[in-house]
Amino acid sequence: MIMNTFEYQVVSIDGDYANLKRIDIESDEVKLVARALLPPEIAEGTKLLYEFMEYRIIGAQ
């Protein structure tokens, strides 16, 4: 089974949602994600890896 992985950076946090920007490719798109789906320790600048339908922290800015 082939599973895609994506890298994101938290651009901003707005209440119950976070805006994520893809950083593993050239992109200006921002993705709105419910904070309930993200690790509770996130902050602006946190780098995340999305794989196997979940997000995990891989670094901070």
C-alpha atoms as one frame of an Amber mdcrd trajectory, in Angstrom:
protein
   0.000   0.000   0.000   1.319   3.446  -0.935   0.680   6.141   1.654   1.304
   9.783   0.881   3.052  11.961   3.441   2.935  15.738   3.566   4.826  18.352
   5.570   3.071  21.443   6.878   3.896  24.463   8.991   1.385  26.145  11.287
   0.939  29.653   9.865  -1.634  30.873  12.378  -4.073  29.660  15.003  -7.598
  31.053  15.080  -9.712  29.654  17.903 -10.542  26.009  17.214  -8.744  26.016
  13.850  -5.190  26.267  12.563  -4.001  27.431   9.157  -1.371  25.084   7.719
   0.930  25.762   4.778   2.506  22.897   2.871   6.308  23.117   3.051   7.455
  19.969   1.257   6.516  21.507  -2.107   6.314  25.025  -3.510   2.809  26.203
  -2.571   1.049  29.341  -1.356  -2.142  27.483  -0.423  -3.216  27.501   3.205
  -5.285  24.641   4.617  -7.748  25.186   7.470  -7.676  22.253   9.937  -9.612
  21.729  13.170  -7.264  21.866  16.161  -8.896  18.699  17.501  -7.084  16.827
  14.697  -3.680  18.323  15.589  -1.295  17.670  18.494  -2.274  19.917  21.451
   1.270  21.344  21.750   1.201  23.169  18.398   2.052  26.859  18.121   2.647
  29.196  15.207   5.739  27.967  13.368   5.366  24.316  14.413   6.247  21.862
  11.635   3.981  18.858  11.192   4.105  15.616   9.274   0.827  14.196   7.995
   0.846  10.467   7.328  -1.466   7.540   8.015  -4.325  10.053   8.475  -2.753
  11.816  11.480  -0.529  14.802  12.200   2.607  14.696  14.339   5.158  17.332
  15.262   8.507  17.137  13.479   9.989  20.477  14.527   9.487  24.097  15.408
  10.647  27.316  13.839
